C-alpha cells in the first residue's frame, strides 16, 4: 500500500454563546482540563495521526499557544491557524495552511474541537474508509422519532431507519475535500458540514458507526453529560 499521512484538522473557532460562560466553550474545564486540550490530546496520543492543525479565532492564538499547546506539551501541532467568519471558512483556512505540506492522497480528519470523547475505533474506521471512498462520516442512528415542521405544524414523519445523526471526524483525501471547498466557494454554497460539500459535488460519503458518547459540547447540560461519559470511558480503559 502506498504510504500516506493522516492529519487531524481541528476547528475550534466557535464563540459558544449557548454555553453562557464568560470564556469560549473550548476552554472550559472538563475534569480538570480544557475541553479543546482533551480533544487535541486524543489525536496527539494516537499512533494513527501524524500531525495536527488547530483553527482558533485570530485574537485567541497567543492564549491558545500558551495555555493549551505549551501547557500540555503537545508536539504534533503543525500550525495554529486563524479562523474565518463561519466554520466552513475556518476549515478552508486550515486546508490552505496545510496544502504545501500534504499529498493529494493524505487523509484529513476534520474534527470538532469540542468533541473530546472520540475513540480509536472511530478513528481507525474513518481513515480506512476515506482511503477508498469520497469521504467517511462518523454517525449514529437517531433514537427518537423526527418530525418535519413548517409554521408550527407537522408536515412529515421521516422513517427513523433512514436517519442518522452526523458526528465528527469527517474524513477525506486532501485533494477531494480541498476541491469540494473550492467548488463551494465558487458556487456560493454554504454547507451544514464538510460532508455536505462532497455531496454538493456529486461525491458519495460513506457512513462509519460513531458512538453515542462522542458528543459535541455546546450547552451546560452537555458538559455534565461529558463528565459522566469520560468517567465511564476512563474506567473501561483501566480495565483493559
N, C-alpha and C positions, 0 to 999 in steps of 0.2 A: 504494500500500500504506500502511495506517495505520502511523504512526511508533511504534516500540516500543523499549524498552531491553533490554539483555542484562546480567544481573547474575550474577557468579560468587559462589557461596556455598561457602566452603572450610572444611569441618570438619577441625580439626587438634587434637582434644582427647584423642586416644588416649594410653595410657601406654607402649605399645611394649615390653611385657615380653619378647616373643620376641627382641628385638634384643640383650638382655643388656648394655645400655650404662648408664652412670651418669647420663645425661640422656635425656629423652624423644626418641624417634627423629626427630621432625620437626626437631630442632635439630642433628642430626648433620651433619657436613660431607660434601657431595657436590662433589668437585673444587673445594674452597676456599669453598663457600657452603652455608649451612644448607639442608637439603632443602626445608623449607617456603618459604624465600626463593626458591628456584628455581621452585617451583610458582607462587607469587604473581607472580614476575617475568614468567612467560609471559602471565598474564592482564593484568598491568599494561601490557605492551608490545603486546597485541593491539588493533587498531583496532575489533574486533568487540565489545569489552567496555566497558561504561560505568562500572561500579563493582564493588567487591569487599567482601564481608562475610566476615570471618575469625572462626572459632569456636575458642577455645582454653580450657583449664582456667582457672577464675577466678583462681587463685593465680599463673598464669603471664602474665597480661595485662601487668603492668609490664615483665617481662623481654622479652616479645614486642614490645611497643611500642618499647623501646629498642634491642634487638639485631636485630630483624627489620625493623620498619616504618621507624623513623628511620634505622637504619644503612644501609638500601638506598634511602632517599628515595622510598618508594612514595607516590604521590599519589592513587590510585584507591580506597584503603581508606576505605570509608564508616563502618565500625564494627568494633571488636574485641568479640566477643560471648562471654560466659562459657558454657562447655559444660555439658551435662547428664550424668546418670548413664550413659546409653547413647548411642550415635551417633544414634539416632532422636530422642532428646531434644535433642541438640546441634543437629541440623538444624532442629528445630522452634523452638529458641531463635533461630536465625538468621532463620528466616522471620518470626517475631514482631517481630524487630528492624527488618526492612525493610518491614513491612506498610503503614506510613503513608507510605512513600516510593516505592512502586511501583504500577503499574496492574495490573489483573487479567490483561491480555494480555502484560505484560512477561515475558521469558524468564529463568528462574532455572536456572543451570547448577551443579549440586551436584557438587563435585569433591574427591576425597581430597587432603588436604594433603601426603601422602607419595607422590603420584603425579606427579612433576615432568616426565615426558617426553611430555606431550600434544603434539599437533601442531595447526597452524592448520586443516588439512583436517578433522580430527575436530571441532574447534570449529565450523567453518562448517556442516558437515552436521548437527551436533547442534541448532544454532539453527534451521536451515531446517526440519528435521523436527518439532521441538517446536512450531513455529508452526502446523502444520496437523494434528497428531495429539495424542493424550492425553499422549504422552511419547516421548522419544528416549533410547535406551540404547546407549552405545558398548560393543561386544563383539567378540570374535574366536572363530572356530570352535575347538573343542578339538582338540588334536593327538593325544592319547592315548586309548586305549580306557578307558572309565569303567565301573566295577563298582558295583552296589548291594550293600551288605553288611549282614547282620544277625547279630550274635553271632559274628562272625569267619567267616561263611560267605557266599559269593556267592549272592545271590538273583536277580540280573538283570543283563543287559548291555544298557543302552540303546543304540539306534542312534546312532553317533557324529555322523551328519549332522544330527541334531536337537539337538545340544548345543552351546551357546555359552558362553564364559567372560565373565562380566559385568565391565566396567570402569567408569570414570567418565571424562568427565562423564555424569550422568544429568540430562536437561534437560526442563523442563516450563514451561507458562504458570503464572504465580504462583498464580492462583486455583485451578487444577487441583491443584497439589501441596499448597497450603495446606489445601484442603478434604480431601484424602486423609489428611493428617496429623491433622486434627481427627477424621475418621472412625475412624482407627486408635486414637486416644486414647479415643474413646467406646466402641469395641468391645474395648479391652484387647488390641489386635493389635500384636505386635512383628514387624516385617518384617526380612528379611535385608539389604534395601537400599531405597532410595526408590522404585524401580520396582515393588517388591512391594506397596507401599502403594496405588499406582494400580491394580495388578492386583486388590487386595483390594476395591476399589470397583467392579470390573467394567470398568475402562478398559483400553484397548489401548496397549501400549508398543511402539514400532517400533524395530527394531534398525538401528543405523548401524555401518558397519565401523570397528572400532577399529584398534589397532596392537599387535603383539606386544611392541613396546618400551615400551608405555605401562603399565609395571608398577607395582604398589604395593610400596613398600619396607618390608618388615616383618621381615626377617632379615638377618644379616650377609652371607649369600650374595646377597641381593637388592641390597645396596649395591654389591658388587663388579660385579654384572651391570649395574647402572645406570651405573656409571662407564664401563664399556665402551660401552654404548649411547650415552651422552652424547658420548663422543669421536667416535663414528661420525656422529652427527647434526650435531655442530658442523662436521665436515669436509664433510658434504653441503651445509650452509648456505653455507660459504665457496666451494664450487664452483659455486653457482648464479649 
